[in-house]
Amino acid sequence: MDKHAIKALIEAGLPGAIVTVNGDDGQHFEAEVICAEFAGKPLLAQHRMVYATLGSKMGNEIHALHLRTRAA
């Protein structure tokens, strides 16, 4: 798994989101996701929405993902 694949998965699951993913060791990543769908949702709900786009890859191919999320 690489940062480009993670970015593509998040963008596919949250159309219109602005996504930046960093991390070059293949296991530990950090992502910033700005999405209009986050408006009015608490931070935990925003993070769950992002994790849902990654499915079973979280905890498997992706060992750790530090998230920063906010509404557009």
Residue pairs with C-beta under 8 A, 6 or more apart in sequence:
1 26
1 27
1 57
1 61
1 62
2 26
3 21
3 22
3 23
3 24
3 29
4 21
6 21
6 29
6 31
6 54
6 62
6 65
7 19
7 20
7 21
7 31
9 53
9 54
9 57
10 17
10 19
10 21
10 31
10 33
10 50
10 53
10 54
11 17
11 19
12 53
13 49
13 50
13 52
13 53
13 54
14 33
14 35
14 37
14 49
14 50
14 53
16 35
16 36
16 37
16 72
17 33
17 34
17 35
17 37
17 72
18 33
18 34
18 35
18 72
19 31
19 32
19 33
19 34
20 31
20 32
21 29
21 30
21 31
22 29
22 30
22 31
23 29
23 30
27 62
27 63
27 64
28 63
28 64
28 65
29 62
29 64
29 65
29 66
30 65
30 66
30 67
30 68
31 50
31 65
31 66
31 67
31 68
32 67
32 68
32 69
33 46
33 50
33 67
33 68
33 69
33 70
34 69
34 70
34 71
34 72
35 46
35 49
35 69
35 71
35 72
36 71
36 72
37 49
37 71
38 46
38 49
38 69
38 70
38 71
38 72
39 71
39 72
40 71
41 49
41 71
43 69
46 67
46 69
46 70
47 67
47 69
50 67
50 69
51 58
51 65
54 62
54 65
58 65
